[in-house]
Amino acid sequence: MEANPRSTGRLPAAFLTPGSSSFMDFLTEHQPEVLPGNRQLPPVQGTVEAPHGTTIVAASFPGGVVLAGDRRATMGNVIAQRDIEKVFPADEYSAVGIAGTAGLAVEMVKLFQLELEHFEKVEGAQLSLEGKANRLSTMIRSNLGMAMQGLAVVPLFAGFDVDRGKGRIFSYDVTGGRSEERGFAATGSGSVFARGAMKKLFREDLTEDQAVTLVVQALYDAADDDSATGGPDLPRRIFPIVTVITEDGFRKLTEEESSAVARSIVERRQEQPDGPRAELL
């Protein structure tokens, strides 16, 4: 499939052959060995040690959805990286946050971005949000062999559904099983604590700013109880990655915006270490 530098400059025949609008189907037919799921790993004893991304959270609000992640990657009981990025745009109206084996997860995100771009170029239209969620499910399932060896990838997918006019959130398991979440969701090692925090604070009528504050509060609570999740690091100026997706498209909060939210939460936590209180009834 590689181009010949001495040729007339024409594309190889593989690129001119009619086929599926799926980039993964194209690779499966013409160069299957480059797909992550087709790689053969050498036999290993025990768990493979590799950097892992941890906690990803999402919350919807009228008009869109917020997707955020902490910045810590761990390898066993060691902090492998303090400022890793775990939230990426998938296309103009969707984003994916990664938890699990960091290297494989980033590679999967890049392949997913190509998958959506390839479909749009071939079909002349964007894939529906439901279709994007299904494509990601297929990619996760293709990684099952590596997941069984401890190299799992469990992302969180969110986007603005232009057909329904609202934000939607999808979570996955290691087999590619897909579930649509209502209101909020979390994945990764600190997800239990983050989900508990959001469960008490989430409301259907949140504004965009309130939804942003909600997810950062949830990440703070996750870091408070989960050693693999990193909280706001004020001395190093490392703050959560926060993205907002609305009918205007994908937007990543600037460092100034995310730091302002994180700093205000840290300041309030000096007075209330356990965070805001929810009403009993």
Contacts in CASP RR format, 6 or more apart in sequence:
PFRMAT RR
TARGET T0000
AUTHOR 0000-0000-0000
METHOD contacts of the structure
MODEL  1
MEANPRSTGRLPAAFLTPGSSSFMDFLTEHQPEVLPGNRQLPPVQGTVEA
PHGTTIVAASFPGGVVLAGDRRATMGNVIAQRDIEKVFPADEYSAVGIAG
TAGLAVEMVKLFQLELEHFEKVEGAQLSLEGKANRLSTMIRSNLGMAMQG
LAVVPLFAGFDVDRGKGRIFSYDVTGGRSEERGFAATGSGSVFARGAMKK
LFREDLTEDQAVTLVVQALYDAADDDSATGGPDLPRRIFPIVTVITEDGF
RKLTEEESSAVARSIVERRQEQPDGPRAELL
1 12 0 8 1.000
1 14 0 8 1.000
1 15 0 8 1.000
1 30 0 8 1.000
1 31 0 8 1.000
2 12 0 8 1.000
3 9 0 8 1.000
3 11 0 8 1.000
3 12 0 8 1.000
14 26 0 8 1.000
14 30 0 8 1.000
19 25 0 8 1.000
19 26 0 8 1.000
20 26 0 8 1.000
21 118 0 8 1.000
21 119 0 8 1.000
21 122 0 8 1.000
21 123 0 8 1.000
22 115 0 8 1.000
22 118 0 8 1.000
22 119 0 8 1.000
22 135 0 8 1.000
23 111 0 8 1.000
23 114 0 8 1.000
23 115 0 8 1.000
23 117 0 8 1.000
23 118 0 8 1.000
23 119 0 8 1.000
24 35 0 8 1.000
24 111 0 8 1.000
24 115 0 8 1.000
24 135 0 8 1.000
24 138 0 8 1.000
24 139 0 8 1.000
24 142 0 8 1.000
26 118 0 8 1.000
27 34 0 8 1.000
27 35 0 8 1.000
28 35 0 8 1.000
32 38 0 8 1.000
33 39 0 8 1.000
35 142 0 8 1.000
36 104 0 8 1.000
36 107 0 8 1.000
36 108 0 8 1.000
36 111 0 8 1.000
36 142 0 8 1.000
36 143 0 8 1.000
36 146 0 8 1.000
37 142 0 8 1.000
37 143 0 8 1.000
37 145 0 8 1.000
37 146 0 8 1.000
39 146 0 8 1.000
41 146 0 8 1.000
41 149 0 8 1.000
44 149 0 8 1.000
47 150 0 8 1.000
48 149 0 8 1.000
48 150 0 8 1.000
48 151 0 8 1.000
49 75 0 8 1.000
49 76 0 8 1.000
50 75 0 8 1.000
50 101 0 8 1.000
50 102 0 8 1.000
50 103 0 8 1.000
50 151 0 8 1.000
51 73 0 8 1.000
51 74 0 8 1.000
51 75 0 8 1.000
51 80 0 8 1.000
51 81 0 8 1.000
51 84 0 8 1.000
51 101 0 8 1.000
51 102 0 8 1.000
51 103 0 8 1.000
52 73 0 8 1.000
52 74 0 8 1.000
52 75 0 8 1.000
52 76 0 8 1.000
52 80 0 8 1.000
52 99 0 8 1.000
52 100 0 8 1.000
52 101 0 8 1.000
52 102 0 8 1.000
52 189 0 8 1.000
52 228 0 8 1.000
53 72 0 8 1.000
53 73 0 8 1.000
53 74 0 8 1.000
53 84 0 8 1.000
53 86 0 8 1.000
53 98 0 8 1.000
53 99 0 8 1.000
53 100 0 8 1.000
53 101 0 8 1.000
53 102 0 8 1.000
53 105 0 8 1.000
53 188 0 8 1.000
53 228 0 8 1.000
54 70 0 8 1.000
54 72 0 8 1.000
54 73 0 8 1.000
54 74 0 8 1.000
54 99 0 8 1.000
54 100 0 8 1.000
54 188 0 8 1.000
54 189 0 8 1.000
54 190 0 8 1.000
54 226 0 8 1.000
54 228 0 8 1.000
54 229 0 8 1.000
54 230 0 8 1.000
55 69 0 8 1.000
55 70 0 8 1.000
55 99 0 8 1.000
55 186 0 8 1.000
55 187 0 8 1.000
55 188 0 8 1.000
55 189 0 8 1.000
55 190 0 8 1.000
55 191 0 8 1.000
55 194 0 8 1.000
55 219 0 8 1.000
55 222 0 8 1.000
55 223 0 8 1.000
55 226 0 8 1.000
55 228 0 8 1.000
55 229 0 8 1.000
55 230 0 8 1.000
56 67 0 8 1.000
56 68 0 8 1.000
56 69 0 8 1.000
56 86 0 8 1.000
56 87 0 8 1.000
56 97 0 8 1.000
56 98 0 8 1.000
56 99 0 8 1.000
56 155 0 8 1.000
56 156 0 8 1.000
56 186 0 8 1.000
56 187 0 8 1.000
56 188 0 8 1.000
56 191 0 8 1.000
57 67 0 8 1.000
57 68 0 8 1.000
57 69 0 8 1.000
57 156 0 8 1.000
57 184 0 8 1.000
57 185 0 8 1.000
57 186 0 8 1.000
57 191 0 8 1.000
57 194 0 8 1.000
57 198 0 8 1.000
57 215 0 8 1.000
57 218 0 8 1.000
57 219 0 8 1.000
57 222 0 8 1.000
58 65 0 8 1.000
58 66 0 8 1.000
58 67 0 8 1.000
58 68 0 8 1.000
58 156 0 8 1.000
58 158 0 8 1.000
58 169 0 8 1.000
58 181 0 8 1.000
58 184 0 8 1.000
58 185 0 8 1.000
58 186 0 8 1.000
58 215 0 8 1.000
59 65 0 8 1.000
59 66 0 8 1.000
59 169 0 8 1.000
59 183 0 8 1.000
59 184 0 8 1.000
59 198 0 8 1.000
59 202 0 8 1.000
59 206 0 8 1.000
59 211 0 8 1.000
59 214 0 8 1.000
59 215 0 8 1.000
59 218 0 8 1.000
60 66 0 8 1.000
60 158 0 8 1.000
60 166 0 8 1.000
60 167 0 8 1.000
60 168 0 8 1.000
60 169 0 8 1.000
60 183 0 8 1.000
60 184 0 8 1.000
60 211 0 8 1.000
61 206 0 8 1.000
61 207 0 8 1.000
61 208 0 8 1.000
61 210 0 8 1.000
61 211 0 8 1.000
62 166 0 8 1.000
62 204 0 8 1.000
62 205 0 8 1.000
62 206 0 8 1.000
63 160 0 8 1.000
63 165 0 8 1.000
63 166 0 8 1.000
63 167 0 8 1.000
63 208 0 8 1.000
63 246 0 8 1.000
63 247 0 8 1.000
64 159 0 8 1.000
64 160 0 8 1.000
64 166 0 8 1.000
64 167 0 8 1.000
64 208 0 8 1.000
64 244 0 8 1.000
64 245 0 8 1.000
64 246 0 8 1.000
64 247 0 8 1.000
65 158 0 8 1.000
65 159 0 8 1.000
65 160 0 8 1.000
65 167 0 8 1.000
65 168 0 8 1.000
65 169 0 8 1.000
65 211 0 8 1.000
65 244 0 8 1.000
65 245 0 8 1.000
66 158 0 8 1.000
66 208 0 8 1.000
66 211 0 8 1.000
66 212 0 8 1.000
66 214 0 8 1.000
66 215 0 8 1.000
66 242 0 8 1.000
66 243 0 8 1.000
66 244 0 8 1.000
66 245 0 8 1.000
67 87 0 8 1.000
67 95 0 8 1.000
67 97 0 8 1.000
67 156 0 8 1.000
67 158 0 8 1.000
67 159 0 8 1.000
67 215 0 8 1.000
67 242 0 8 1.000
67 243 0 8 1.000
67 245 0 8 1.000
68 87 0 8 1.000
68 212 0 8 1.000
68 215 0 8 1.000
68 216 0 8 1.000
68 219 0 8 1.000
68 240 0 8 1.000
68 241 0 8 1.000
68 242 0 8 1.000
68 243 0 8 1.000
69 86 0 8 1.000
69 87 0 8 1.000
69 97 0 8 1.000
69 215 0 8 1.000
69 219 0 8 1.000
69 240 0 8 1.000
69 241 0 8 1.000
69 242 0 8 1.000
70 86 0 8 1.000
70 219 0 8 1.000
70 222 0 8 1.000
70 223 0 8 1.000
70 229 0 8 1.000
70 230 0 8 1.000
70 231 0 8 1.000
70 240 0 8 1.000
71 82 0 8 1.000
71 83 0 8 1.000
71 84 0 8 1.000
71 85 0 8 1.000
71 86 0 8 1.000
71 230 0 8 1.000
71 231 0 8 1.000
71 233 0 8 1.000
71 238 0 8 1.000
71 239 0 8 1.000
71 240 0 8 1.000
71 241 0 8 1.000
72 79 0 8 1.000
72 81 0 8 1.000
72 82 0 8 1.000
72 84 0 8 1.000
72 228 0 8 1.000
72 229 0 8 1.000
72 230 0 8 1.000
72 231 0 8 1.000
73 79 0 8 1.000
73 80 0 8 1.000
73 81 0 8 1.000
73 84 0 8 1.000
73 102 0 8 1.000
74 80 0 8 1.000
74 228 0 8 1.000
77 227 0 8 1.000
80 102 0 8 1.000
81 102 0 8 1.000
82 230 0 8 1.000
82 233 0 8 1.000
82 236 0 8 1.000
82 238 0 8 1.000
83 236 0 8 1.000
83 238 0 8 1.000
84 102 0 8 1.000
85 241 0 8 1.000
86 97 0 8 1.000
86 98 0 8 1.000
86 99 0 8 1.000
86 105 0 8 1.000
86 241 0 8 1.000
87 95 0 8 1.000
87 96 0 8 1.000
87 97 0 8 1.000
87 98 0 8 1.000
87 241 0 8 1.000
87 242 0 8 1.000
87 243 0 8 1.000
87 252 0 8 1.000
88 95 0 8 1.000
88 96 0 8 1.000
88 97 0 8 1.000
88 98 0 8 1.000
88 109 0 8 1.000
88 113 0 8 1.000
89 95 0 8 1.000
89 113 0 8 1.000
89 243 0 8 1.000
89 250 0 8 1.000
89 252 0 8 1.000
90 96 0 8 1.000
90 109 0 8 1.000
90 112 0 8 1.000
90 113 0 8 1.000
90 116 0 8 1.000
90 132 0 8 1.000
90 157 0 8 1.000
91 113 0 8 1.000
91 116 0 8 1.000
91 117 0 8 1.000
91 120 0 8 1.000
91 126 0 8 1.000
91 132 0 8 1.000
91 250 0 8 1.000
92 126 0 8 1.000
92 249 0 8 1.000
92 250 0 8 1.000
93 126 0 8 1.000
93 129 0 8 1.000
93 159 0 8 1.000
93 160 0 8 1.000
93 162 0 8 1.000
93 245 0 8 1.000
93 249 0 8 1.000
93 250 0 8 1.000
94 116 0 8 1.000
94 129 0 8 1.000
94 132 0 8 1.000
94 157 0 8 1.000
94 158 0 8 1.000
94 159 0 8 1.000
94 160 0 8 1.000
94 245 0 8 1.000
94 250 0 8 1.000
95 157 0 8 1.000
95 158 0 8 1.000
95 159 0 8 1.000
95 243 0 8 1.000
95 245 0 8 1.000
95 250 0 8 1.000
96 109 0 8 1.000
96 112 0 8 1.000
96 136 0 8 1.000
96 155 0 8 1.000
96 156 0 8 1.000
96 157 0 8 1.000
96 158 0 8 1.000
97 109 0 8 1.000
97 155 0 8 1.000
97 156 0 8 1.000
97 157 0 8 1.000
98 105 0 8 1.000
98 106 0 8 1.000
98 108 0 8 1.000
98 109 0 8 1.000
98 153 0 8 1.000
98 155 0 8 1.000
99 105 0 8 1.000
99 153 0 8 1.000
99 154 0 8 1.000
99 155 0 8 1.000
99 156 0 8 1.000
99 187 0 8 1.000
99 188 0 8 1.000
99 189 0 8 1.000
99 191 0 8 1.000
100 152 0 8 1.000
100 153 0 8 1.000
100 154 0 8 1.000
100 188 0 8 1.000
101 146 0 8 1.000
101 150 0 8 1.000
101 151 0 8 1.000
101 152 0 8 1.000
101 153 0 8 1.000
104 143 0 8 1.000
104 146 0 8 1.000
104 151 0 8 1.000
104 153 0 8 1.000
105 153 0 8 1.000
105 155 0 8 1.000
108 139 0 8 1.000
108 140 0 8 1.000
108 143 0 8 1.000
108 153 0 8 1.000
108 155 0 8 1.000
109 155 0 8 1.000
111 139 0 8 1.000
112 135 0 8 1.000
112 136 0 8 1.000
112 139 0 8 1.000
115 135 0 8 1.000
115 139 0 8 1.000
116 126 0 8 1.000
116 127 0 8 1.000
116 132 0 8 1.000
116 135 0 8 1.000
119 126 0 8 1.000
119 127 0 8 1.000
120 126 0 8 1.000
120 127 0 8 1.000
127 135 0 8 1.000
128 161 0 8 1.000
128 163 0 8 1.000
129 159 0 8 1.000
129 160 0 8 1.000
129 161 0 8 1.000
129 162 0 8 1.000
129 163 0 8 1.000
129 168 0 8 1.000
130 161 0 8 1.000
132 157 0 8 1.000
133 157 0 8 1.000
133 170 0 8 1.000
133 178 0 8 1.000
133 180 0 8 1.000
134 178 0 8 1.000
136 155 0 8 1.000
136 157 0 8 1.000
136 170 0 8 1.000
136 172 0 8 1.000
136 178 0 8 1.000
137 172 0 8 1.000
137 176 0 8 1.000
137 177 0 8 1.000
137 178 0 8 1.000
138 176 0 8 1.000
140 153 0 8 1.000
140 154 0 8 1.000
140 155 0 8 1.000
140 172 0 8 1.000
140 174 0 8 1.000
140 175 0 8 1.000
140 176 0 8 1.000
140 177 0 8 1.000
141 175 0 8 1.000
141 176 0 8 1.000
141 177 0 8 1.000
143 151 0 8 1.000
143 152 0 8 1.000
143 153 0 8 1.000
143 174 0 8 1.000
144 174 0 8 1.000
144 175 0 8 1.000
144 176 0 8 1.000
146 152 0 8 1.000
147 153 0 8 1.000
147 174 0 8 1.000
147 175 0 8 1.000
152 174 0 8 1.000
153 174 0 8 1.000
154 172 0 8 1.000
154 173 0 8 1.000
154 174 0 8 1.000
154 187 0 8 1.000
154 188 0 8 1.000
155 172 0 8 1.000
155 187 0 8 1.000
156 169 0 8 1.000
156 170 0 8 1.000
156 171 0 8 1.000
156 172 0 8 1.000
156 185 0 8 1.000
156 186 0 8 1.000
156 187 0 8 1.000
157 169 0 8 1.000
157 170 0 8 1.000
157 171 0 8 1.000
157 172 0 8 1.000
158 167 0 8 1.000
158 168 0 8 1.000
158 169 0 8 1.000
158 170 0 8 1.000
158 245 0 8 1.000
159 167 0 8 1.000
159 168 0 8 1.000
159 169 0 8 1.000
159 245 0 8 1.000
160 166 0 8 1.000
160 167 0 8 1.000
160 168 0 8 1.000
160 245 0 8 1.000
160 246 0 8 1.000
160 247 0 8 1.000
160 249 0 8 1.000
161 167 0 8 1.000
161 168 0 8 1.000
162 247 0 8 1.000
165 247 0 8 1.000
167 245 0 8 1.000
168 180 0 8 1.000
169 180 0 8 1.000
169 181 0 8 1.000
169 183 0 8 1.000
169 184 0 8 1.000
169 185 0 8 1.000
170 178 0 8 1.000
170 179 0 8 1.000
170 180 0 8 1.000
170 181 0 8 1.000
171 178 0 8 1.000
171 179 0 8 1.000
171 181 0 8 1.000
171 185 0 8 1.000
171 187 0 8 1.000
172 178 0 8 1.000
172 179 0 8 1.000
172 187 0 8 1.000
183 202 0 8 1.000
183 204 0 8 1.000
184 195 0 8 1.000
184 198 0 8 1.000
184 199 0 8 1.000
184 202 0 8 1.000
184 214 0 8 1.000
184 218 0 8 1.000
185 195 0 8 1.000
186 192 0 8 1.000
186 194 0 8 1.000
186 195 0 8 1.000
186 198 0 8 1.000
186 218 0 8 1.000
186 222 0 8 1.000
189 226 0 8 1.000
189 228 0 8 1.000
189 229 0 8 1.000
190 222 0 8 1.000
190 225 0 8 1.000
190 226 0 8 1.000
190 228 0 8 1.000
190 229 0 8 1.000
191 222 0 8 1.000
193 221 0 8 1.000
193 222 0 8 1.000
193 224 0 8 1.000
193 225 0 8 1.000
193 226 0 8 1.000
193 229 0 8 1.000
194 218 0 8 1.000
194 219 0 8 1.000
194 221 0 8 1.000
194 222 0 8 1.000
194 229 0 8 1.000
195 218 0 8 1.000
196 218 0 8 1.000
196 221 0 8 1.000
197 217 0 8 1.000
197 218 0 8 1.000
197 221 0 8 1.000
197 222 0 8 1.000
198 214 0 8 1.000
198 215 0 8 1.000
198 218 0 8 1.000
200 278 0 8 1.000
201 214 0 8 1.000
201 217 0 8 1.000
201 218 0 8 1.000
201 276 0 8 1.000
201 278 0 8 1.000
202 214 0 8 1.000
206 214 0 8 1.000
208 244 0 8 1.000
208 246 0 8 1.000
211 244 0 8 1.000
212 242 0 8 1.000
212 244 0 8 1.000
212 253 0 8 1.000
212 261 0 8 1.000
213 261 0 8 1.000
213 265 0 8 1.000
215 240 0 8 1.000
215 242 0 8 1.000
216 232 0 8 1.000
216 240 0 8 1.000
216 242 0 8 1.000
216 258 0 8 1.000
216 261 0 8 1.000
216 262 0 8 1.000
216 265 0 8 1.000
217 265 0 8 1.000
217 275 0 8 1.000
217 276 0 8 1.000
219 229 0 8 1.000
219 230 0 8 1.000
219 231 0 8 1.000
219 240 0 8 1.000
220 231 0 8 1.000
220 232 0 8 1.000
220 265 0 8 1.000
220 266 0 8 1.000
220 269 0 8 1.000
220 275 0 8 1.000
221 275 0 8 1.000
222 229 0 8 1.000
223 229 0 8 1.000
223 230 0 8 1.000
223 231 0 8 1.000
231 240 0 8 1.000
232 238 0 8 1.000
232 239 0 8 1.000
232 240 0 8 1.000
232 259 0 8 1.000
232 262 0 8 1.000
232 263 0 8 1.000
232 265 0 8 1.000
232 266 0 8 1.000
233 239 0 8 1.000
234 262 0 8 1.000
234 263 0 8 1.000
234 266 0 8 1.000
237 255 0 8 1.000
237 259 0 8 1.000
239 255 0 8 1.000
239 258 0 8 1.000
239 259 0 8 1.000
239 262 0 8 1.000
240 258 0 8 1.000
240 262 0 8 1.000
241 252 0 8 1.000
241 253 0 8 1.000
241 258 0 8 1.000
242 252 0 8 1.000
242 253 0 8 1.000
242 257 0 8 1.000
242 258 0 8 1.000
242 261 0 8 1.000
243 250 0 8 1.000
243 251 0 8 1.000
243 252 0 8 1.000
243 253 0 8 1.000
244 250 0 8 1.000
244 251 0 8 1.000
244 253 0 8 1.000
245 251 0 8 1.000
253 261 0 8 1.000
268 275 0 8 1.000
268 276 0 8 1.000
269 275 0 8 1.000
END
